[in-house]
């Protein structure tokens, strides 16, 4: 999905289905296999084209394109060379999003296990929405 806020503060969101499971499983089995590299290249090209189209749609609707960068999240975000390909083709900064890096953590950096942090974007968003909801008039206090 591609999500951003317009200059007017409105949400622009478009979903496009992509099959990253096959690419990921092939890459994990043998990243040097021809099948894995072909599938990865095809997936990356598909994502680049879809993001380009969505950015053109955003520009046609909103009249300007003040996009400074792209954060990748979700299962396909760590696909080899995806961030580099998007950055090159779109002439934008592109990096994996670590949504949990935006929260204060009580665990020392040394004790944190390495993880695919980009998988936790929805969980982080739900946590923030829940905190906002609790702080608003919607929460019933006991």
C-alpha angles and dihedrals in degrees: 000000000000115000130176142141120250122230086261090058094252121138118249111194130167127174124209122177118233129175106230095154095078093046092048095048093048091049093049092050096053117343092192096053116114091235091056094048094046092048091047093049091048092048092049093050090048093051093046092052093047093048090048090053093048091049089051089050090049090051093048091051098041102032097227137062110213096158113148101182150334130250116203120212139164134045099317095044095094094051106139113266094359095117091045093048093049092046092050097044096042097036089229135118110263128186143153114271118234100193092179089060086071091064129076108250125200092205118090117247089242092060097046114104119230109257141166091262093180088072091068099063095107092045091051091048092049090049092052092047090049092051090048091048092050090051093050134071092273097077119088110216120212 
